[in-house]
Amino acid sequence: MSTSLRTCNRCGWVHMGVTRAFAENAVAEFNEYFAKQSQETKDLFGNKPASIHEYEHCGLCNGPHTDMREFTAGDCPDGCTIGPIIVEELSSASGVNS
């Protein structure tokens, strides 16, 4: 899987770029797992299945995945946890249909 770091233009939060196909697969896999869990376990995940929306919006400010720029040195300190965001160019470059 190709990845590319992206920085939100609205808030500066850094994300790991993924293809739409990767995001859709991750959502489907989690939701299959989630459906089989007890209510107690579902509650640990906020009692809601995963959604592609989580990959289409900034994890901090909810800005759209289309309002990101390429990461530049200094955008994110070493050791920070970053989440995934869809980068449509990765899908196009890999020949994956989105």
C-alpha positions as CSV (number, residue, x, y, z in Angstrom):
1,M,0.0,0.0,0.0
2,S,1.3,3.5,-0.9
3,T,1.2,6.1,1.8
4,S,1.9,9.8,1.9
5,L,1.8,12.2,4.8
6,R,-0.7,15.1,4.5
7,T,-1.3,18.2,6.6
8,C,-4.7,19.7,7.1
9,N,-4.8,23.2,5.7
10,R,-7.4,24.3,8.3
11,C,-5.8,23.2,11.6
12,G,-2.3,21.7,10.7
13,W,-3.1,18.2,11.9
14,V,-1.0,15.6,10.1
15,H,-2.4,12.4,8.6
16,M,-1.2,9.3,6.9
17,G,-2.5,9.2,3.3
18,V,-4.3,6.0,2.2
19,T,-6.2,4.9,-0.9
20,R,-9.9,4.9,-0.9
21,A,-9.8,1.1,-1.5
22,F,-7.7,0.7,1.6
23,A,-10.1,2.8,3.7
24,E,-13.2,1.0,2.4
25,N,-11.5,-2.4,3.2
26,A,-10.5,-1.3,6.7
27,V,-14.1,-0.1,7.4
28,A,-15.6,-3.4,6.2
29,E,-13.1,-5.5,8.2
30,F,-13.8,-3.5,11.4
31,N,-17.5,-3.6,10.9
32,E,-17.5,-7.3,10.5
33,Y,-15.5,-7.6,13.7
34,F,-17.8,-5.1,15.5
35,A,-21.0,-6.9,14.5
36,K,-19.9,-10.0,16.3
37,Q,-19.0,-8.3,19.6
38,S,-20.9,-8.1,22.9
39,Q,-22.6,-4.9,23.8
40,E,-19.9,-4.3,26.4
41,T,-17.2,-4.4,23.8
42,K,-19.3,-2.3,21.4
43,D,-19.5,0.3,24.1
44,L,-15.7,0.5,24.2
45,F,-15.9,1.7,20.5
46,G,-18.6,4.3,21.2
47,N,-21.3,1.8,20.3
48,K,-21.0,2.7,16.6
49,P,-19.5,0.9,13.6
50,A,-16.7,2.5,11.5
51,S,-17.6,4.8,8.6
52,I,-15.8,6.0,5.5
53,H,-16.5,9.5,6.9
54,E,-13.7,8.9,9.4
55,Y,-11.2,8.6,6.4
56,E,-12.7,11.6,4.5
57,H,-12.3,14.2,7.3
58,C,-9.6,15.6,9.5
59,G,-9.4,13.8,12.8
60,L,-9.1,17.1,14.7
61,C,-11.2,19.8,12.9
62,N,-13.4,17.6,10.6
63,G,-12.1,19.4,7.5
64,P,-12.4,17.5,4.2
65,H,-9.8,15.2,2.9
66,T,-9.7,17.4,-0.2
67,D,-8.3,20.3,1.9
68,M,-4.9,18.8,2.7
69,R,-1.4,19.7,1.5
70,E,1.7,17.6,1.3
71,F,3.5,17.2,4.6
72,T,6.6,19.4,5.1
73,A,9.4,18.9,7.7
74,G,8.3,20.4,11.0
75,D,4.6,19.8,10.6
76,C,4.6,17.0,13.1
77,P,7.0,16.3,16.0
78,D,8.6,12.9,16.2
79,G,6.6,10.4,18.2
80,C,3.1,11.7,17.4
81,T,0.3,9.4,16.6
82,I,-1.3,10.1,13.3
83,G,-4.5,8.8,11.7
84,P,-5.4,7.9,8.1
85,I,-6.9,10.2,5.5
86,I,-8.0,9.4,2.0
87,V,-5.7,10.8,-0.7
88,E,-7.4,10.4,-4.0
89,E,-4.1,10.8,-5.9
90,L,-2.8,7.6,-4.3
91,S,-5.8,5.8,-5.8
92,S,-5.2,7.2,-9.2
93,A,-1.5,6.5,-9.1
94,S,-2.1,2.9,-8.1
95,G,-4.8,2.3,-10.7
96,V,-7.4,1.6,-8.0
97,N,-10.9,2.8,-8.9
98,S,-12.4,5.0,-6.2
